[in-house]
Amino acid sequence: MIRYASNSLSRIHFYECSGPWKEQGLCRVDWGRGIDLRLFPEDAKLVDTYGLCVIVHMILHKSCMEIEKRPSPDGGYVYQPKTHLKRYMQVELWKNLFMKLLNTSPTEDHQSLLRNLRHSFQDYMCSNPQLIKKLKQLLVKQKNSLCSA
């Protein structure tokens, strides 16, 4: 499910995710593939990094994600999506996201990992004011398209 901001989105608040940008986002509604937290100790904190990758993959490719095990330079292996990214998709950003989220260790600080990934995308978006302007236009177009039915 998509959450839209109630007020106009401004470039000023983009990096801090404050103001109306804080209201903007995605909400998971298909809990059929979610993690049943009742199976873990009460104080357990889990981040569904695989579920996040599935959502991102669906947005980028309009298809379900399939993963494969590939050899890594250190002699081990890594998991990556089978579908390759198109060259116009800011490949390094998305490749980094999938690499880190599909290959996290249970002991890793997932909150820091997600924060760092978010900052890498925010840095990219803030590197060119036209990108945020275009994002705002696309969000308005999407909202008008979805909410007019």
C-alpha positions as CSV (number, residue, x, y, z in Angstrom):
1,M,0.0,0.0,0.0
2,I,1.3,3.5,-0.8
3,R,1.1,6.3,1.8
4,Y,1.0,9.8,0.3
5,A,1.9,13.0,2.0
6,S,-1.0,15.2,3.0
7,N,0.9,18.4,2.1
8,S,3.1,19.5,-0.7
9,L,6.6,17.9,-0.8
10,S,9.5,20.3,-0.6
11,R,13.1,19.8,-1.6
12,I,14.3,21.4,1.7
13,H,12.9,18.5,3.9
14,F,14.0,15.7,1.6
15,Y,17.3,14.7,3.1
16,E,16.1,14.8,6.7
17,C,12.9,12.9,5.8
18,S,11.0,15.6,7.7
19,G,7.8,17.5,7.0
20,P,5.6,15.9,4.4
21,W,8.3,13.5,3.3
22,K,8.0,11.7,6.6
23,E,4.4,10.8,5.7
24,Q,5.4,9.4,2.2
25,G,6.1,5.7,1.9
26,L,5.1,2.1,1.4
27,C,3.2,-0.1,3.8
28,R,3.4,-3.8,3.6
29,V,-0.1,-5.3,3.3
30,D,0.7,-8.9,2.2
31,W,1.6,-10.6,5.5
32,G,1.4,-14.1,3.9
33,R,5.2,-14.1,3.4
34,G,6.0,-12.1,6.5
35,I,7.9,-13.3,9.5
36,D,5.8,-14.6,12.5
37,L,7.4,-12.8,15.4
38,R,5.6,-15.0,17.9
39,L,8.2,-17.7,17.0
40,F,11.0,-15.7,18.5
41,P,11.8,-14.4,22.0
42,E,9.8,-11.3,23.0
43,D,12.8,-8.9,22.8
44,A,13.9,-10.2,19.4
45,K,14.2,-7.5,16.7
46,L,14.2,-8.6,13.1
47,V,14.4,-6.7,9.8
48,D,12.9,-8.5,6.9
49,T,15.7,-7.6,4.4
50,Y,14.6,-10.3,2.0
51,G,11.0,-8.9,2.0
52,L,12.4,-5.4,1.3
53,C,14.4,-6.7,-1.6
54,V,11.2,-8.5,-3.0
55,I,9.4,-5.1,-2.9
56,V,12.2,-3.2,-4.5
57,H,12.6,-5.9,-7.2
58,M,8.9,-5.8,-8.0
59,I,9.0,-2.0,-8.4
60,L,12.1,-2.1,-10.6
61,H,11.3,-5.1,-12.8
62,K,7.6,-5.7,-12.4
63,S,8.3,-9.3,-11.7
64,C,8.8,-11.6,-8.7
65,M,12.3,-11.8,-7.5
66,E,14.3,-15.0,-7.9
67,I,17.7,-15.3,-6.3
68,E,20.8,-17.3,-7.2
69,K,23.9,-18.2,-5.3
70,R,27.0,-16.7,-7.1
71,P,30.7,-17.2,-6.3
72,S,32.3,-14.2,-4.6
73,P,35.9,-13.0,-5.0
74,D,36.8,-14.2,-1.5
75,G,36.0,-17.8,-2.4
76,G,32.6,-17.9,-0.7
77,Y,29.3,-17.1,-2.3
78,V,26.7,-14.3,-2.3
79,Y,23.0,-14.2,-3.1
80,Q,21.9,-11.9,-5.9
81,P,18.7,-11.5,-7.9
82,K,18.7,-13.5,-11.2
83,T,17.3,-10.5,-13.1
84,H,20.0,-8.1,-14.2
85,L,19.6,-4.3,-13.8
86,K,19.2,-2.2,-16.9
87,R,22.2,0.2,-17.4
88,Y,20.0,3.3,-16.9
89,M,18.8,2.2,-13.5
90,Q,21.7,3.6,-11.4
91,V,23.1,0.1,-11.3
92,E,25.7,0.7,-8.5
93,L,23.0,2.0,-6.0
94,W,20.6,-0.9,-6.6
95,K,23.4,-3.5,-6.8
96,N,24.7,-2.4,-3.4
97,L,21.2,-2.5,-1.9
98,F,20.6,-6.1,-3.1
99,M,24.1,-7.2,-2.2
100,K,23.9,-5.9,1.4
101,L,20.3,-6.8,2.1
102,L,20.5,-10.4,0.7
103,N,23.8,-11.2,2.3
104,T,23.5,-9.8,5.9
105,S,24.6,-11.8,8.8
106,P,22.3,-12.3,11.9
107,T,24.8,-10.4,14.1
108,E,24.9,-7.3,11.8
109,D,23.3,-4.0,13.0
110,H,20.4,-4.0,10.5
111,Q,19.3,-0.5,11.6
112,S,22.7,1.0,10.7
113,L,22.7,-1.0,7.5
114,L,19.3,0.4,6.4
115,R,20.3,3.9,7.5
116,N,23.5,3.8,5.4
117,L,21.6,2.5,2.4
118,R,19.0,5.3,2.8
119,H,21.7,7.9,3.0
120,S,23.4,6.6,-0.2
121,F,20.1,7.0,-2.1
122,Q,19.5,10.4,-0.5
123,D,23.0,11.6,-1.4
124,Y,22.3,10.5,-5.0
125,M,19.0,12.3,-5.1
126,C,20.4,15.5,-3.6
127,S,23.4,15.5,-6.0
128,N,21.1,17.0,-8.6
129,P,18.0,19.2,-7.7
130,Q,16.3,18.1,-10.9
131,L,16.1,14.5,-9.5
132,I,14.0,15.6,-6.5
133,K,11.8,17.8,-8.8
134,K,11.3,14.8,-11.1
135,L,10.5,12.5,-8.2
136,K,7.9,15.0,-6.9
137,Q,6.3,15.2,-10.4
138,L,6.2,11.4,-10.7
139,L,4.6,11.0,-7.2
140,V,1.9,13.5,-8.1
141,K,1.2,11.7,-11.4
142,Q,1.1,8.4,-9.6
143,K,-1.2,9.7,-6.9
144,N,-3.6,11.2,-9.5
145,S,-3.6,8.0,-11.5
146,L,-4.2,5.7,-8.5
147,C,-6.6,7.9,-6.6
148,S,-8.8,8.9,-9.5
149,A,-10.3,5.4,-9.9
